[in-house]
């Protein structure tokens, strides 16, 4: 089969490798679409020290069941979205359906072979059937929907982290996750939402998708725009999807006393924090990493029901163009937002 293999920093190579063999509790999935995540870009850049090449990336996967031995939930030909996290299955987190917190997890496309290939092997219990027309096979829209379940589940988890803090909110960083947070937070009833991003193309997408204020932080009037928008009290919630020191500092300036900062961006590992201000203003900071199985299933339902505006800014590209796609997404002025690769 063909697979796009990360072989060195800034290098993806299309290779021919054997089709994986499956065990009795696994299924072989023919990949129809696999989304490019910001974390894939970090690996490609060589910024993830715990991951070493060669590795097949891609943890946002959807496809058709090609082979399955025994299953009461899926059969050959079903179109499925793949829950990529492989936990130990024994710890308290796995039992609760929160494998992302398992100490021994090995997610597909992160520490084990993922979806930037023609086939992937996955435990049957990690397959979520998508109800799409099968007469002519899944159509291009289905490819996108199936591959978007994983990132949408991530956005659901981040918004759920602030479920007790409805009110004015701000999103720092408008990559695909930031834009999905915007959509989910709007539907969850957050009263008004500002979005902060350097890329003008992504600011335009946020404006078209319901942001009440869009701000480029490089502009001199940006701080005053945000202060005027939120007023003297500040905002109830900050979702920091950028994960750099300047964004984390801005989050603490924007959030109101007693408010919540949800840290989800991991571009920088460490940032100095003024704990005197944190304590005296009773600011709450929480880390938010990934979704539960319940949130993954909820994301699949939402996408199948329609009504989300997130597919308009998702593009598709053939797997063989992966190197140029990554190079393009790496550019600070890229016009792409989210790309789904198709073998």
C-alpha positions in Angstrom: 0.0 0.0 0.0 1.0 3.6 -0.3 1.8 5.6 2.8 3.1 9.1 3.5 6.0 8.6 5.9 7.6 11.3 8.0 11.3 10.5 7.5 13.0 13.7 8.8 12.2 17.2 9.9 10.3 19.0 7.1 10.2 15.8 5.0 7.3 13.6 4.0 7.9 10.7 1.6 5.4 8.6 -0.3 6.4 4.9 0.2 5.2 1.4 -0.7 4.8 -0.6 2.5 2.9 -3.9 3.4 -0.8 -3.7 4.2 -1.1 -4.2 8.0 -2.3 -7.6 9.3 -5.1 -7.5 11.8 -5.8 -9.5 14.9 -9.1 -11.0 16.0 -10.4 -7.9 17.7 -9.3 -5.5 15.0 -10.5 -4.3 11.6 -8.7 -3.2 8.5 -9.9 0.3 7.4 -9.4 1.6 3.8 -8.8 5.3 4.5 -11.1 7.7 2.6 -9.9 10.9 4.3 -7.4 11.9 7.0 -7.2 15.4 8.4 -4.0 17.4 8.9 -3.8 18.5 12.6 -1.6 21.3 14.0 0.2 18.6 16.0 1.1 16.9 12.7 2.8 20.1 11.6 4.7 20.3 14.9 6.0 16.7 14.3 6.9 17.5 10.7 8.9 20.5 11.9 10.8 18.4 14.3 9.3 20.1 17.4 8.0 17.0 19.1 11.0 15.5 20.8 9.2 12.3 21.9 8.5 11.3 18.3 11.1 9.9 16.0 11.0 9.1 12.3 10.1 7.1 10.4 6.4 7.4 11.3 3.0 7.5 9.5 1.1 10.4 11.0 -2.6 11.2 10.8 -5.0 10.7 13.7 -8.1 12.3 12.2 -9.3 9.3 10.1 -12.3 8.0 8.3 -12.8 5.2 5.9 -14.5 2.0 4.9 -14.3 -1.3 6.8 -12.3 -3.6 4.5 -11.9 -6.6 6.7 -13.4 -7.5 10.1 -13.5 -10.9 11.6 -16.1 -10.7 14.4 -18.1 -7.6 15.3 -21.7 -6.8 16.4 -21.2 -3.1 15.6 -19.7 -2.8 12.2 -19.4 -4.9 9.0 -17.5 -4.9 5.8 -18.4 -1.8 3.7 -19.5 0.4 6.6 -18.2 4.0 6.6 -16.6 4.8 10.0 -14.7 7.5 11.9 -11.8 6.2 13.9 -11.3 7.0 17.6 -7.5 7.0 17.4 -6.5 6.6 21.1 -5.3 3.1 22.1 -5.3 3.0 25.9 -4.2 0.1 28.2 -7.9 -0.8 28.7 -7.4 -1.5 32.4 -6.8 1.9 34.2 -9.5 4.0 35.7 -9.3 6.5 32.8 -9.8 3.8 30.1 -12.7 2.3 32.1 -14.4 5.8 32.1 -13.9 6.2 28.3 -11.1 8.8 28.8 -8.2 7.0 27.2 -6.5 10.3 26.4 -5.5 10.4 30.0 -4.2 6.9 30.1 -0.5 6.8 31.1 0.2 4.0 28.6 -1.8 5.3 25.6 -0.4 4.9 22.1 -2.6 6.9 19.7 -2.7 6.0 16.1 -0.9 8.6 14.0 1.0 9.9 17.0 2.9 7.0 18.5 1.7 4.2 16.2 1.0 4.1 12.4 -1.9 6.4 11.5 -4.1 7.5 8.6 -1.8 9.1 6.1 -1.9 5.8 4.2 -4.3 3.7 2.2 -5.0 1.3 5.1 -4.8 1.3 8.9 -5.6 -1.4 11.4 -7.8 -0.4 14.4 -9.5 -2.1 17.3 -13.2 -2.7 16.4 -14.2 -0.9 19.6 -12.5 2.3 18.2 -14.8 2.5 15.2 -17.8 4.8 15.1 -20.2 4.1 12.2 -21.3 7.1 10.2 -24.7 6.9 8.5 -24.0 7.9 4.9 -25.4 6.7 1.6 -23.4 3.6 0.5 -24.9 3.0 -3.0 -21.9 4.6 -4.7 -19.6 4.7 -1.7 -19.1 7.7 0.6 -19.1 10.9 -1.3 -16.5 13.8 -0.9 -18.7 15.4 1.8 -18.7 12.2 3.8 -14.9 12.1 3.6 -14.7 15.5 5.2 -17.4 14.8 7.8 -15.8 11.5 8.9 -12.3 13.1 9.2 -13.7 16.0 11.1 -15.2 14.0 14.0 -11.9 13.9 15.9 -11.1 17.6 15.8 -14.7 18.5 16.5 -14.7 16.2 19.6 -11.6 18.1 20.7 -13.4 21.4 20.4 -16.4 20.0 22.2 -14.2 19.0 25.1 -12.6 22.4 25.3 -16.0 24.2 25.4 -17.3 21.7 27.9 -14.4 22.7 30.1 -16.1 26.0 30.5 -19.6 24.8 30.8 -20.1 26.7 34.1 -18.7 30.0 32.8 -21.1 31.2 30.1 -20.6 34.8 29.2 -18.3 36.9 27.1 -15.4 34.9 25.8 -12.3 35.1 23.6 -10.5 32.6 21.4 -6.7 33.2 21.0 -5.5 31.5 17.8 -7.8 30.6 14.9 -6.4 27.3 13.6 -9.0 24.6 12.8 -9.6 23.9 16.5 -10.0 27.6 17.4 -12.6 28.0 14.6 -14.4 24.9 15.8 -14.4 26.2 19.3 -16.1 29.4 17.9 -18.8 27.3 16.3 -19.4 25.0 19.3 -19.4 28.0 21.8 -21.9 29.9 19.7 -24.3 26.9 19.8 -23.6 26.4 23.5 -24.9 29.9 24.2 -21.9 32.0 25.0 -23.1 35.6 24.8 -20.5 37.3 22.7 -17.2 36.0 21.4 -14.0 37.7 20.2 -11.4 36.0 18.1 -7.7 36.9 18.0 -5.4 35.8 15.1 -2.5 37.1 13.1 -3.5 35.4 9.8 -6.0 37.8 8.0 -7.5 34.9 6.0 -8.5 33.1 9.2 -9.8 36.3 10.7 -12.1 36.6 7.7 -13.3 33.0 8.2 -14.1 33.8 11.8 -16.0 36.9 10.9 -18.0 35.0 8.3 -18.8 32.3 10.9 -20.2 34.5 13.6 -17.4 36.0 15.7 -18.6 39.3 17.2 -15.2 40.8 17.1 -12.0 39.8 15.2 -8.7 41.3 16.1 -5.2 41.1 14.7 -2.8 41.3 17.7 -0.1 42.9 15.5 -2.2 46.0 15.0 -1.6 48.9 17.4 -5.2 49.4 18.3 -5.9 45.7 19.1 -5.6 46.0 22.9 -8.0 48.9 23.0 -10.5 47.0 20.7 -10.5 44.1 23.1 -10.8 46.3 26.2 -13.7 48.3 24.7 -15.4 45.0 23.6 -15.3 43.4 27.1 -15.6 46.5 29.2 -14.0 47.0 32.6 -14.8 43.5 34.0 -13.2 41.6 31.2 -14.3 38.2 29.7 -15.6 35.1 31.5 -13.6 32.6 29.5 -10.4 32.6 27.4 -9.6 29.6 25.2 -5.9 29.8 24.4 -5.4 27.8 21.3 -2.1 29.5 20.4 0.0 28.2 23.3 2.8 30.7 23.3 3.9 33.1 26.0 2.5 36.2 24.4 -0.9 34.6 24.1 -0.8 33.3 27.7 0.0 36.8 29.0 -2.8 38.3 27.0 -5.2 35.7 28.4 -4.4 36.8 31.9 -5.0 40.4 31.0 -8.3 39.8 29.3 -10.0 37.4 31.8 -12.1 38.9 34.5 -11.3 38.3 38.2 -12.7 34.9 39.1 -12.8 34.0 35.4 -11.4 30.9 33.6 -8.5 30.5 31.2 -8.6 27.2 29.3 -5.0 26.4 28.1 -5.0 24.0 25.1 -2.2 25.2 22.9 1.1 23.5 23.4 3.5 25.4 21.1 5.7 26.4 24.0 6.3 24.1 27.0 6.9 26.8 29.7 5.7 30.3 30.4 6.4 32.5 33.5 3.2 33.4 35.4 2.7 36.2 38.0 1.2 34.1 40.8 0.4 37.2 42.9 -2.0 38.4 40.3 -3.4 34.9 39.8 -4.1 34.5 43.5 -5.3 38.0 44.2 -7.8 38.0 41.3 -8.8 34.4 41.9 -8.2 33.5 38.2 -8.7 29.8 37.4 -6.4 28.2 34.8 -7.1 24.7 33.5 -5.4 22.5 31.0 -7.6 20.8 28.5 -6.2 18.1 26.3 -8.6 15.7 24.5 -12.0 14.2 24.4 -13.8 11.3 26.0 -15.6 8.6 24.0 -18.9 10.3 24.8 -17.7 13.5 23.3 -16.4 11.7 20.2 -19.8 10.1 19.7 -21.5 13.5 20.2 -19.2 15.0 17.6 -20.2 12.3 15.1 -23.9 12.9 15.7 -23.5 16.7 15.3 -21.7 16.3 12.0 -24.3 13.9 10.6 -27.2 16.1 11.7 -25.7 19.1 9.9 -26.2 22.7 11.0 -22.5 23.3 11.7 -20.7 25.8 9.4 -17.3 24.2 9.8 -17.1 22.3 6.4 -17.0 25.5 4.3 -13.3 26.2 5.2 -12.2 22.6 4.9 -10.3 21.7 1.6 -9.2 18.3 0.2 -6.0 17.2 -1.4 -4.5 13.9 -2.7 -2.2 12.0 -0.4 0.7 12.3 -2.9 0.7 16.1 -2.4 1.3 15.9 1.3 4.8 17.5 1.2 3.5 20.6 -0.6 0.4 20.7 1.7 2.6 20.7 4.8 4.8 23.4 3.3 1.8 25.5 2.5 0.2 25.1 6.0 3.6 26.0 7.5 3.5 29.5 5.9 2.2 32.2 8.3 0.1 33.7 5.4 -1.4 30.5 4.2 -4.9 30.7 2.8 -5.6 27.1 3.7 -7.3 26.4 7.1 -8.0 22.7 7.3 -6.9 20.0 4.8 -8.2 16.5 4.5 -5.9 14.2 2.6 -7.3 11.4 0.4 -5.3 8.4 -0.7 
